């Protein structure tokens, strides 16, 4: 383990912005103070004029391994993540084979141990018939249990209220839900197929994956959570109509006591239905990028504390897979390399404060998921840090995209912030556009009792 000393950094942490030095030893932050004297054999990093923040914790990614590695894999997508300032990810179970048994869950951890470049945790997936596996889950073994209450296929589509009731009643960890009502969507698909045939315009995706379908499903999830006292996190909210179900928590202290929380993904803040004209299938995802009014409502909800977390739902597909007709185009887009930069755009536009971005992307996921010793810049915590320059731009081009699928909906866009360095567990993992090929990742630990 090397020793790092950041000098004259502008630290953004826990609703404060202040200038300080910061010392990292043995992988952890050991001192935050002014005028720290450099120890022997220390690398000194001049952070004058730059901001030092905690690494983003992304609670929702699809890295496609095992079984779908032509789209992405743990190695490539985790490298893209740390290039984007995401030091920790929580990965979804809809791979092949599905992560729906404790054995499959531990096999995935074994893969990450050999391949991941960022810290990692995995969800156990719910099915119609694996309640016995869910009941056996150690609360510290997985970040949560994922329920697809819509927009999935086969056994991972859990839409039986009887089955859902058992899971909500007996799950030993937080439940994270994808909420869309599949029968309502199927009915709209048929209506639009009759109108357009196979060549449905991509902008109609916003109406096929309707607000009503999202609301019906999230209402059911919230009702079940209230009935059974379940810790519920509703993923990727997309509609103004659903917001009334969630109580505001403007501070992290208030968040600790919230039983039912929600998040927004960066693309639902950044894009709206008008952007399909320019980007088409690149922004086709489930739940859909919706109307401009929904986008504005989501942005307000972040500011008001109704939405607790900003995440990605990173879900890569190959470029060729995205170049076909509506029903054949898979839903999802790659985001981990550019999510944090996208969030800072709202700061540059005068919409979000720096402190708010850090709360929603870094602190809140750590609090909600009870992640041990991460998500904050605190003495004794693991040194997962990102050094950013708010005065330096970064343009997305083919030659600087790290996703295995090699494309981004942001290609050609110039962000107003650049990421200079990502530190993972006290080691420089990414610097000036290049990765360290040594891996420093760790399996997440949780502080759950």
Secondary structure per residue as TSV (DSSP state, phi and psi in degrees):
chain	resnum	aa	ss	phi	psi
A	1	X	-	360.0	129.7
A	2	X	-	-86.9	165.7
A	3	X	E	-107.3	130.0
A	4	X	E	-118.9	138.7
A	5	X	E	-128.4	113.3
A	6	X	E	-88.3	124.2
A	7	X	E	-105.8	134.0
A	8	X	E	60.4	36.4
A	9	X	E	-79.2	147.1
A	10	X	E	-94.6	105.6
A	11	X	E	-90.9	132.3
A	12	X	E	-112.7	114.2
A	13	X	E	-164.0	132.3
A	14	X	T	49.3	51.5
A	15	X	T	65.0	24.7
A	16	X	E	-130.9	149.7
A	17	X	E	-128.0	120.3
A	18	X	E	-151.9	154.9
A	19	X	E	-92.7	134.4
A	20	X	E	-163.5	163.5
A	21	X	E	-89.2	160.9
A	22	X	E	-146.7	128.7
A	23	X	E	-109.5	134.6
A	24	X	E	-120.0	124.9
A	25	X	E	-139.2	138.3
A	26	X	T	52.9	37.3
A	27	X	T	85.7	-8.9
A	28	X	E	-121.7	160.6
A	29	X	E	-77.6	119.2
A	30	X	E	-106.2	-21.5
A	31	X	E	-156.8	135.0
A	32	X	E	-125.4	109.0
A	33	X	E	-166.1	169.2
A	34	X	S	-84.5	147.2
A	35	X	S	57.1	46.3
A	36	X	-	-71.1	131.4
A	37	X	-	-78.9	133.2
A	38	X	-	-69.7	124.8
A	39	X	-	-68.4	168.0
A	40	X	T	-62.3	144.2
A	41	X	T	59.2	38.4
A	42	X	E	-105.4	138.9
A	43	X	E	-89.0	121.1
A	44	X	E	-97.1	127.2
A	45	X	E	-114.1	116.7
A	46	X	E	-78.3	108.9
A	47	X	-	-103.9	19.7
A	48	X	T	-56.9	128.5
A	49	X	T	80.8	0.7
A	50	X	-	-117.0	161.5
A	51	X	E	-108.0	135.4
A	52	X	E	-109.4	124.3
A	53	X	E	-130.1	161.7
A	54	X	E	-68.1	151.8
A	55	X	-	-63.2	144.4
A	56	X	E	-68.2	141.4
A	57	X	E	-109.7	112.7
A	58	X	E	-98.3	111.9
A	59	X	E	-87.9	10.5
A	60	X	E	-155.2	95.6
A	61	X	E	-134.7	158.1
A	62	X	E	-123.2	103.5
A	63	X	-	-95.5	-1.4
A	64	X	-	75.7	8.6
A	65	X	T	-118.9	130.5
A	66	X	T	-88.5	166.2
A	67	X	T	94.0	-20.0
A	68	X	-	-129.7	35.1
A	69	X	T	-76.1	-2.5
A	70	X	T	-71.2	-19.0
A	71	X	T	-92.0	-38.3
A	72	X	-	-174.8	165.9
A	73	X	-	-151.6	166.4
A	74	X	H	-55.7	-44.2
A	75	X	H	-62.3	-53.7
A	76	X	H	-67.8	-43.6
A	77	X	H	-74.6	-32.4
A	78	X	H	-71.5	-30.8
A	79	X	H	-68.3	-39.6
A	80	X	H	-62.3	-37.7
A	81	X	H	-62.3	-48.9
A	82	X	H	-70.1	-26.7
A	83	X	H	-64.8	-25.7
A	84	X	T	-97.9	8.8
A	85	X	T	83.7	10.3
A	86	X	E	-93.4	113.2
A	87	X	E	-97.6	-14.5
A	88	X	E	-141.4	137.0
A	89	X	E	-133.8	156.4
A	90	X	E	-124.0	122.4
A	91	X	E	-109.5	148.0
A	92	X	-	-86.8	160.4
A	93	X	S	-92.4	-2.5
A	94	X	-	-86.6	63.6
A	95	X	S	-111.1	-165.4
A	96	X	S	-137.8	108.4
A	97	X	S	-75.0	157.0
A	98	X	-	-65.4	150.5
A	99	X	S	-88.7	73.6
A	100	X	-	-122.0	7.6
A	101	X	S	-129.1	159.0
A	102	X	H	-64.7	-32.0
A	103	X	H	-65.4	-45.8
A	104	X	H	-63.3	-35.7
A	105	X	H	-62.3	-46.7
A	106	X	H	-70.4	-31.0
A	107	X	H	-64.7	-35.1
A	108	X	H	-69.6	-39.8
A	109	X	H	-59.9	-38.2
A	110	X	H	-64.5	-38.3
A	111	X	H	-61.5	-47.6
A	112	X	H	-63.3	-35.9
A	113	X	H	-56.6	-35.2
A	114	X	H	-90.8	-15.7
A	115	X	H	-128.7	-25.9
A	116	X	-	-75.1	141.1
A	117	X	S	-101.2	-5.8
A	118	X	S	-127.1	159.4
A	119	X	E	-61.7	150.7
A	120	X	E	-144.3	152.0
A	121	X	E	-150.9	161.6
A	122	X	E	-132.2	149.8
A	123	X	-	-87.9	145.6
A	124	X	E	-86.5	132.4
A	125	X	E	-90.2	140.9
A	126	X	-	-88.0	145.5
A	127	X	-	-131.7	-177.3
A	128	X	T	-71.9	-12.8
A	129	X	T	-143.1	28.4
A	130	X	-	-118.7	29.4
A	131	X	H	-58.8	-30.7
A	132	X	H	-64.9	-35.2
A	133	X	H	-70.3	-41.3
A	134	X	H	-62.4	-42.4
A	135	X	H	-64.5	-29.1
A	136	X	H	-84.7	-8.7
A	137	X	-	-64.9	127.4
A	138	X	-	-71.2	130.7
A	139	X	T	-56.5	-23.2
A	140	X	T	-95.7	6.4
A	141	X	T	-89.0	-28.4
A	142	X	-	-136.8	155.4
A	143	X	S	-67.9	-29.5
A	144	X	-	179.0	-177.3
A	145	X	E	-111.1	127.5
A	146	X	E	-98.4	128.5
A	147	X	E	-116.6	120.4
A	148	X	E	-86.2	99.5
A	149	X	S	-87.9	14.9
A	150	X	S	171.0	167.1
A	151	X	S	61.1	35.3
A	152	X	-	-140.2	177.3
A	153	X	-	-128.7	162.4
A	154	X	G	62.7	-143.0
A	155	X	G	-74.0	-13.1
A	156	X	G	-87.1	-5.9
A	157	X	B	-84.7	105.7
A	158	X	-	-105.9	97.7
A	159	X	-	-122.9	5.6
A	160	X	-	-80.7	122.9
A	161	X	H	-64.2	-31.4
A	162	X	H	-65.4	-45.0
A	163	X	H	-66.6	-43.6
A	164	X	H	-59.7	-40.6
A	165	X	H	-60.3	-41.4
A	166	X	H	-63.3	-42.9
A	167	X	H	-66.8	-46.3
A	168	X	H	-63.9	-33.0
A	169	X	H	-74.1	-35.7
A	170	X	H	-113.3	-5.7
A	171	X	-	-66.4	128.4
A	172	X	S	-84.2	-3.6
A	173	X	S	-133.6	176.6
A	174	X	-	-55.6	138.6
A	175	X	E	-101.4	129.8
A	176	X	E	-111.6	129.3
A	177	X	E	-119.4	142.8
A	178	X	E	-97.7	116.1
A	179	X	-	-111.5	103.0
A	180	X	-	-149.0	143.7
A	181	X	-	-90.4	110.7
A	182	X	H	-63.2	-45.2
A	183	X	H	-59.1	-38.0
A	184	X	H	-65.1	-41.0
A	185	X	H	-65.8	-43.8
A	186	X	H	-59.9	-38.8
A	187	X	H	-64.6	-43.2
A	188	X	H	-68.2	-36.0
A	189	X	H	-58.3	-42.0
A	190	X	H	-66.7	-40.3
A	191	X	H	-61.5	-45.9
A	192	X	H	-73.9	-29.3
A	193	X	H	-65.5	-40.7
A	194	X	H	-65.2	-30.3
A	195	X	H	-79.9	-42.3
A	196	X	H	-114.4	-12.2
A	197	X	T	75.2	-144.7
A	198	X	T	-79.5	-17.2
A	199	X	-	-96.1	56.5
A	200	X	-	-68.1	129.8
A	201	X	-	-61.2	142.3
A	202	X	G	-61.7	-29.8
A	203	X	G	-66.6	-18.2
A	204	X	G	-74.5	-10.8
A	205	X	H	-58.3	-33.4
A	206	X	H	-62.4	-26.1
A	207	X	H	-101.5	-26.4
A	208	X	H	-69.9	-46.3
A	209	X	S	-86.4	75.6
A	210	X	-	-76.2	161.5
A	211	X	H	-60.2	-38.3
A	212	X	H	-63.5	-38.5
A	213	X	H	-67.5	-37.8
A	214	X	H	-66.5	-45.8
A	215	X	H	-63.9	-44.7
A	216	X	H	-58.7	-42.9
A	217	X	H	-72.4	-44.0
A	218	X	H	-68.1	-32.1
A	219	X	H	-60.9	-41.6
A	220	X	H	-63.9	-44.6
A	221	X	H	-61.3	-44.7
A	222	X	H	-65.8	-41.1
A	223	X	H	-61.0	-44.0
A	224	X	H	-65.1	-41.9
A	225	X	H	-62.5	-41.0
A	226	X	H	-67.1	-39.3
A	227	X	H	-65.5	-40.7
A	228	X	H	-104.7	1.5
A	229	X	T	68.2	30.6
A	230	X	-	-81.5	141.7
A	231	X	-	-74.1	111.8
A	232	X	E	-119.8	135.4
A	233	X	E	-126.1	112.4
A	234	X	E	-86.8	116.8
A	235	X	-	-78.1	157.9
A	236	X	S	31.6	67.4
A	237	X	-	-66.8	140.0
A	238	X	-	-130.2	-5.5
A	239	X	-	-125.2	148.8
A	240	X	S	-66.6	-33.1
A	241	X	T	-63.2	-27.9
A	242	X	T	-84.4	-14.6
A	243	X	G	-64.6	-27.9
A	244	X	G	-61.5	-19.5
A	245	X	G	-77.3	-10.5
A	246	X	S	-116.5	136.0
A	247	X	-	-84.1	144.6
A	248	X	-	-74.1	147.1
A	249	X	-	-139.9	97.5
A	250	X	-	-79.9	-24.1
A	251	X	S	-114.3	160.8
A	252	X	H	-67.6	-29.5
A	253	X	H	-63.9	-39.0
A	254	X	H	-69.5	-36.0
A	255	X	H	-63.5	-37.4
A	256	X	H	-54.1	-33.7
A	257	X	T	-96.2	3.7
A	258	X	-	-81.8	127.4
A	259	X	S	-83.3	-34.8
A	260	X	E	-121.3	119.5
A	261	X	E	-126.2	171.0
A	262	X	E	-148.3	168.2
A	263	X	E	-139.9	166.1
A	264	X	E	-126.5	145.9
A	265	X	E	-93.8	150.9
A	266	X	H	-61.0	-33.6
A	267	X	H	-71.0	-25.0
A	268	X	H	-78.7	-19.9
A	269	X	H	-82.0	-34.9
A	270	X	H	-86.7	-35.0
A	271	X	-	-115.2	160.7
A	272	X	-	-143.0	-177.7
A	273	X	G	-56.1	-29.0
A	274	X	G	-63.9	-24.1
A	275	X	G	-77.9	-12.2
A	276	X	H	-62.5	-31.6
A	277	X	H	-59.7	-36.5
A	278	X	H	-89.7	-39.4
A	279	X	H	-108.3	-16.5
A	280	X	G	52.1	-128.1
A	281	X	G	-67.1	-15.2
A	282	X	G	-59.7	-30.5
A	283	X	G	-108.9	16.6
A	284	X	-	-73.0	121.6
A	285	X	-	-153.2	166.3
A	286	X	S	-123.0	126.4
A	287	X	S	-66.8	161.1
A	288	X	-	-76.8	152.6
A	289	X	-	-63.5	125.2
A	290	X	-	-112.4	-147.4
A	291	X	-	-77.3	162.6
A	292	X	H	-60.8	-36.2
A	293	X	H	-63.5	-38.5
A	294	X	H	-64.5	-44.3
A	295	X	H	-57.5	-46.8
A	296	X	H	-62.5	-39.3
A	297	X	H	-66.3	-38.8
A	298	X	H	-64.5	-42.1
A	299	X	H	-61.6	-44.8
A	300	X	H	-61.4	-39.2
A	301	X	H	-67.0	-32.3
A	302	X	H	-63.5	-46.8
A	303	X	H	-65.9	-34.1
A	304	X	H	-84.6	-5.4
A	305	X	T	85.1	4.6
A	306	X	S	-72.5	-42.0
A	307	X	S	-91.2	127.6
A	308	X	-	-93.3	-32.5
A	309	X	E	-135.6	143.3
A	310	X	E	-106.9	127.1
A	311	X	E	-133.2	-168.1
A	312	X	-	-116.2	-43.0
A	313	X	-	56.2	38.7
A	314	X	E	-49.1	121.7
A	315	X	E	-148.5	82.9
A	316	X	-	-75.1	146.3
A	317	X	-	-133.8	157.7
A	318	X	-	-69.1	157.4
A	319	X	T	-59.0	-42.2
A	320	X	T	-63.2	-37.6
A	321	X	T	-63.4	-28.1
A	322	X	T	-84.8	-5.1
A	323	X	S	-104.5	56.2
A	324	X	S	-146.3	-168.8
A	325	X	-	-78.5	165.8
A	326	X	G	-49.1	-53.0
A	327	X	G	-72.4	-18.3
A	328	X	G	-95.7	-13.8
A	329	X	S	-77.8	121.7
A	330	X	-	-71.1	151.9
A	331	X	-	-91.8	137.8
A	332	X	-	134.3	155.1
A	333	X	-	-149.1	152.9
A	334	X	-	-80.4	136.1
A	335	X	-	-142.6	-20.0
A	336	X	T	-61.9	-28.5
A	337	X	T	-74.4	-21.7
A	338	X	T	-124.3	5.8
A	339	X	H	-67.6	-48.4
A	340	X	H	-66.1	-40.7
A	341	X	H	-60.6	-38.3
A	342	X	H	-64.3	-41.2
A	343	X	H	-62.7	-38.4
A	344	X	H	-69.3	-19.3
A	345	X	H	-60.3	-34.0
A	346	X	H	-69.5	-27.7
A	347	X	H	-68.0	-47.8
A	348	X	H	-64.1	-26.7
A	349	X	T	-84.4	-1.4
A	350	X	T	78.8	21.0
A	351	X	S	-98.1	-49.5
A	352	X	S	-109.7	146.1
A	353	X	-	-79.7	160.9
A	354	X	H	-59.7	-41.9
A	355	X	H	-60.8	-37.9
A	356	X	H	-68.1	-42.7
A	357	X	H	-58.0	-45.9
A	358	X	H	-66.9	-37.9
A	359	X	I	-61.2	-46.6
A	360	X	I	-76.9	-31.1
A	361	X	I	-97.3	-22.4
A	362	X	I	-121.3	-55.8
A	363	X	I	-71.3	-51.2
A	364	X	H	-60.9	-41.1
A	365	X	H	-62.0	-37.5
A	366	X	H	-64.3	-41.0
A	367	X	H	-69.0	-47.9
A	368	X	H	-64.5	-39.7
A	369	X	T	-93.6	1.3
A	370	X	T	56.8	45.7
A	371	X	B	-72.2	134.8
A	372	X	T	-84.9	122.7
A	373	X	T	62.0	33.2
A	374	X	-	-142.4	166.3
A	375	X	S	92.3	-4.6
A	376	X	S	-138.8	157.7
A	377	X	-	-96.3	95.0
A	378	X	-	-138.1	145.4
A	379	X	T	-62.0	131.7
A	380	X	T	96.3	-17.2
A	381	X	S	-82.4	155.9
A	382	X	B	-58.3	141.6
A	383	X	-	-86.3	79.3
A	384	X	-	-102.2	102.6
A	385	X	E	-133.8	151.5
A	386	X	E	-132.1	127.6
A	387	X	E	-100.5	117.3
A	388	X	E	-118.9	155.8
A	389	X	E	-120.1	108.9
A	390	X	T	-77.7	-5.1
A	391	X	T	-105.9	0.1
A	392	X	S	-118.3	133.5
A	393	X	-	-89.7	163.1
A	394	X	E	-143.0	119.6
A	395	X	E	-100.3	132.3
A	396	X	-	-82.2	121.7
A	397	X	-	-134.3	162.0
A	398	X	G	-51.6	-41.0
A	399	X	G	-80.3	-2.6
A	400	X	G	-123.2	19.4
A	401	X	-	-94.2	128.3
A	402	X	-	-100.4	-6.4
A	403	X	S	-62.3	146.4
A	404	X	T	-63.3	-33.6
A	405	X	T	-71.7	-15.9
A	406	X	-	66.6	24.7
A	407	X	-	-142.0	162.5
A	408	X	-	-149.4	143.0
A	409	X	T	-67.2	-11.6
A	410	X	T	-94.1	4.8
A	411	X	T	-57.0	128.5
A	412	X	T	92.6	-12.1
A	413	X	-	-83.6	140.0
A	414	X	E	-106.0	113.4
A	415	X	E	-79.0	151.4
A	416	X	S	-87.9	1.5
A	417	X	-	-129.2	149.1
A	418	X	E	-126.0	151.8
A	419	X	E	-100.4	116.5
A	420	X	E	-85.7	-37.6
A	421	X	E	-156.6	142.3
A	422	X	E	-122.8	126.5
A	423	X	E	-109.1	128.8
A	424	X	E	-122.7	118.6
A	425	X	T	50.3	40.4
A	426	X	T	84.7	4.4
A	427	X	E	-119.8	143.3
A	428	X	E	-74.9	109.1
A	429	X	E	-97.3	-23.9
A	430	X	E	-151.5	132.6
A	431	X	E	-153.0	128.3
A	432	X	T	51.8	43.7
A	433	X	T	85.3	3.3
A	434	X	E	-128.4	143.8
A	435	X	E	-88.7	147.9
A	436	X	-	-80.1	130.0
A	437	X	S	-80.0	-4.8
A	438	X	S	-82.6	141.2
A	439	X	-	-98.3	139.7
A	440	X	-	-124.9	11.2
A	441	X	-	-68.9	153.9
A	442	X	-	-133.7	152.4
A	443	X	B	-70.4	136.7
A	444	X	-	-66.1	143.8
A	445	X	-	-110.8	148.5
A	446	X	B	-119.1	149.4
A	447	X	-	-105.4	73.1
A	448	X	-	-120.0	138.2
A	449	X	-	-125.5	360.0
